[in-house]
Amino acid sequence: MTGIVGAVVEAWDELRIHRVRVLLALIGVAVAVTAITAVTAAVTMLSQAMAEQSERWMGRDTTLSAWSTGMSGGLQDAAEIDAVVDEVAERYDISYHTIETWASLSVQGPASSGLDVTVVDPDYGTILRRQVDDGRWFTDQDTERLAPVLVVNQPFLDAYAGGASVASRPVVTLQGATSVVTSVVGRVPVEYSEEGPRAYVLFDHVARWFPDAASADSYRFWVPPESATELAGVLTRDLAAAGVPISVEPPYDEAFALDGAAQWVALGVGAFALLLGGLGLVNIALVTVRYRIREIGIRRSFGATGGRVFFGVLMESVVATTVAGVVGVVLAVAFVKWMPVERIFGAALQDELPFPLSAALVGMASAVGIGALAGLVPAVYAVRVRPIDAIRY
Amino acid sequence: MTDTLVDLRGVVRDIVLPDGRVLPILRGLDLSVGAGEHVAVVGRSGTGKSTLLNILGLLDSPTAGEYLLDGSSVESLGQRARARRRGEDFGFVFQQFNLLPGRTALANVAAPLLYARGKDFWTRRRRALDMLERVGLGDRWETMPDKLSGGEQQRVAIARALVRTPRVILADEPTGALDVDTGRAVMSLLEEAATSTGAALVTITHDLAIAARADRQFRLDAGVLAPIVLEAAAVVEHALGVPVPAPTSAEAVA
């Protein structure tokens, strides 16, 4: 116990005394650790960003898509079909499922025109990561409202509500077989430049006020990954048994994510930078040990064993790079925290990740590892020094 | 005669030169030192004085012969055990002080206790401070070696050699880098410290006046150790530049 504490105390003293030299040697290591940690963190965040991007189109992992098989003979009324789907989903404890169809409605306004409105359930927002940047998304309570509500994009507001903000509770008139005044409750971000008007409406509202425009031929179910394949079969069977001609597709094999090779390339670059930093450290450590030969001899006269001298020199390097590692990780955290995620990844992350612990661990492990490697050569050299020669040096 | 602490019997130390030739350094050397005894070894440069001190301090091993420490041969001791005994039983005082640069006087004196165990390790600062007080440098504990005079540096080195209360103090030219008065004061301190702790003191020196202070004196010449008696006149002659006196025979000393 005292041996280990003694070696650490000794190593820390050495570093304190030679702090300028150590500082210079460690800048390279700290920068490399910053790079490797930041790259690891960025790759994790990039994967998350790409997964989120993918989920905006395909639904969260694991989302089952269901399509109408076009078979006739079963239920034809959209509201009846939807009621059956709800019942089947509830039977299997599927917490999130949504219809996803389109209804051609006419929107009255300064520039009234026909518009394909996306017809959804409230769960659509969760499953396909639709977030509003003003107002709110649909809630279950909205289905009971006495007038339909809409979630739209800014071009929609510009075209049909005179550019009014959601806070001013703009209203527009939707026209199918009948005309209904609807209020806008939320605004979704524009997804690409030159995007036209876009609107979401709840299926229950369409079924109630525009039954002619309602269809129920496409659904999504967010299910646990482990039972996804099994559920696809079971849902299809139960829906068919209830007269609903909808087939639930098994999930894709893999969610779309950052290519594994790209991660390795990024890590490889970081590791190479760390290696260069480590070589600089070996160089400085070797020079220092030569400079300290006499001191090593004096310590031998105090009773320092070869093992203790070896461990002491090794510890100097490890303690130093550990400190550099902490600095590097802190810098990386600061860098990633202030990184313009939206500009780099194209969209802000919805699920804001804490700084990935794995990245910090990779950074610290790299720092300690390079310290041990860099300390090994001078430590072996120090042990080989004969005490008598060292004192006379 | 006190109990024998270190006992060299027929110790030989040879060095093999790069061209394969064997260079004898010590040739069958006998030396016994008891606890509390002060022994001085004089001799010219290159006669093997430092090699003798290194063998005594377990920093080097004899090529032949026997070294008994406390009556037991050290030959069977492994490197680890030798290092442990070196730390526990021996205190070194060097000619060039050999203080660790960049560390305060206190850190220097505490340094040997970094290799101690238990209480000695955990109380090293307090013990080092006590030892600095004993050598009269309690108020300079924060001073760096390069800010101390030669005499003060050697006193720090003595405090460092004594901090683990060694049983044998090995002093290699302890006054070699000091003026006469300072050297005398340092020797007094060393002798007093050895006497108070009952440690044996082996001094290697060029200075006959310093050697004359020891209980017994030896001359090392061409690897051969022989006892001598230093007369006061001889010391004066030496101070005047007269060569070191030839050794008297062992029989004459006896």
Interface residues (C-beta under 8 A of the other chain):
Chain A: T2 G3 V5 G6 V9 E10 D13 I17 H18 R294 E295 I298 R299 R300 S301 F302 G303 A304 T305 G306 G307 R308 P387 I388 I391 R392
Chain B: S50 T51 N54 G57 L59 D60 Q79 R80 A83 R84 R85 R86 G87 E88 F90 F92 F94 N98 L100 P101 G102 R103 A107 A111 P112 L114 Y115 A116 R117 G118 F121 W122
